[in-house]
Amino acid sequence: MINVFNSFPIIWAMTGGGPGSKTDTTTTFMYKLAFYDQNVGESGAMAVVNFALILVMVLLYLRAARWREEVR
């Protein structure tokens, strides 16, 4: 799931986030906001939220992995 946040070049090269915004991820949407709509502030705020979301997912994964170790 975290790999989706790293797949910007693949999605951008294949579809550009289109048609419309059907294949947009948060990363491609932030790119469009910053460079096409010239809305750098909103794009920056989304980047912070994106980082927090990834951090929460990593922490949950680490907690689950540690729980599995304790069960064994």
C-alpha positions in Angstrom: 0.0 0.0 0.0 2.8 2.4 0.8 4.3 1.7 -2.7 1.4 3.6 -4.2 2.9 6.8 -2.8 6.1 6.1 -4.6 4.5 5.3 -8.0 4.3 8.8 -9.3 6.5 8.4 -12.3 4.7 5.2 -13.5 1.2 6.7 -13.2 2.3 10.1 -14.6 4.0 8.5 -17.7 1.2 6.1 -18.4 -1.9 8.1 -17.8 -1.0 11.6 -16.5 -3.7 11.0 -13.9 -6.4 10.9 -16.5 -8.8 10.5 -18.1 -10.1 13.4 -16.0 -8.9 12.4 -12.6 -9.8 8.7 -12.6 -6.3 7.4 -12.0 -5.1 10.3 -9.8 -3.3 9.3 -6.6 -2.7 11.9 -3.9 0.8 12.4 -5.3 -0.3 13.1 -8.9 -3.2 15.3 -7.6 -0.7 17.4 -5.5 1.5 17.7 -8.6 -1.4 19.0 -10.7 -2.4 21.4 -7.9 1.1 22.8 -7.7 2.1 23.1 -11.3 -1.1 23.3 -13.4 -3.4 25.1 -11.0 -0.6 27.2 -9.4 -1.9 26.4 -5.9 1.3 25.6 -4.2 -0.1 26.3 -0.7 -2.8 23.7 -0.9 -0.4 21.2 -2.5 2.1 21.7 0.3 -0.6 21.2 2.9 -1.6 18.0 1.2 2.1 16.9 1.3 2.1 17.3 5.0 -1.1 15.3 5.4 0.3 12.6 3.0 3.4 12.4 5.2 1.4 12.0 8.3 -0.8 9.3 6.7 2.3 7.3 5.6 3.8 7.7 9.1 0.7 6.3 10.7 0.6 3.4 8.3 4.3 2.6 9.0 3.7 2.8 12.8 0.7 0.5 12.6 2.7 -2.0 10.5 5.6 -1.9 13.0 3.2 -2.5 15.9 1.6 -5.4 14.1 5.0 -6.9 13.3 6.1 -6.6 16.9 2.8 -8.1 18.1 3.5 -11.2 15.8 7.0 -11.6 17.3 5.5 -11.6 20.9 2.9 -14.2 20.0 5.6 -16.7 18.7 
